[in-house]
């Protein structure tokens, strides 16, 4: 029989930290605790921790600079080129919303089934945060909390592929690759509708009602798509009217 081999502590640390990154417990861009503090929390020596961090750095999962150790923005090499391609593309917006319609209901359904008590508490707190941003008329905070709520739902669905794909898409959405979220919230009447829709999704998840959660999530994305179509149509009408008003500049002046 081959002798049993105990894995090096540093390798065990690498595996542990990789798992945390994979599961979304450690997120791209987040700063890790200082080495001394992190070693104490993990109950390992600083040399073993440093060796593990070096290996994670070599794998592109950890970045180190003067400010400390950070989880790498490993999605950036994919996101930045795609953002440039998708930006201002009407077809990309349509395809994005079509994809969301396909996936959003299932994500909410899974979250209603699989969410832990800790995740339900996080969703409930995020709802209150969303309400506070709405009451304060803070469009930027409301849009950001909207994204935060959706990410919490993806995490609660406990599907790692879904989580990382949607995180990449949301990074592009934050960069206005598909549409301007603040403009969506600025449209008259939309904030109240969006708030109601988000509460319907989250409350169904908290009630452990998968079918209601799926229906509410799908209705939400369909509603967003409808609002964006209205905004685009209005912009088209305004642009057409402005062109008509400026037509005189292109015509010869009548002779006296």
C-alpha angles and dihedrals in degrees: 000000000000113000117255113252123209110220117241114262091239091055091049089051091050090052092048095049092044089055091051091051092046092050093047095246087121110040132202111275096019118133118233122226115268112282096252092050094042092049090052093049092049091042094232136120120267093240090055091047092047091051090051092049091050090054092048089049090053089052091052095247099108129045122199128198138145090288093058140258121332136183103253121252086236093164093060097086088059099035101051098056092042091050090055091049096046099042113112092359112135091197091053090054092050093047092046092053091044089054091048090052089053096048108027098071092049092048091053091045092053091046091054089053102037108029115122123222089258091054092047089053090051091050091049092051091048090053090056090047089052090050091050092051089048093050090047090051088232102155095183094051091044092052092047092048089049088059091044091054092051091049091052089053091050090050091049090053088068096216109130096198092051091047097054095041092051092045089056091048092049091052087056091046090053087056090053091246091146106020141332108270093197091055088052091054092043093059109108112264095003097104093061092047093048092048091052091048094050092049090050091054096044096043091052089052091048089049089052091238105145098181094049090046092051093047093048093048093049092047089051094056092044088052092051090050091050092049092049091051090052091049092049092048091050091050089051092051092048092048091049092050092049091051090052092049090052096046093100090069089063096050130082114254115250114257117246 
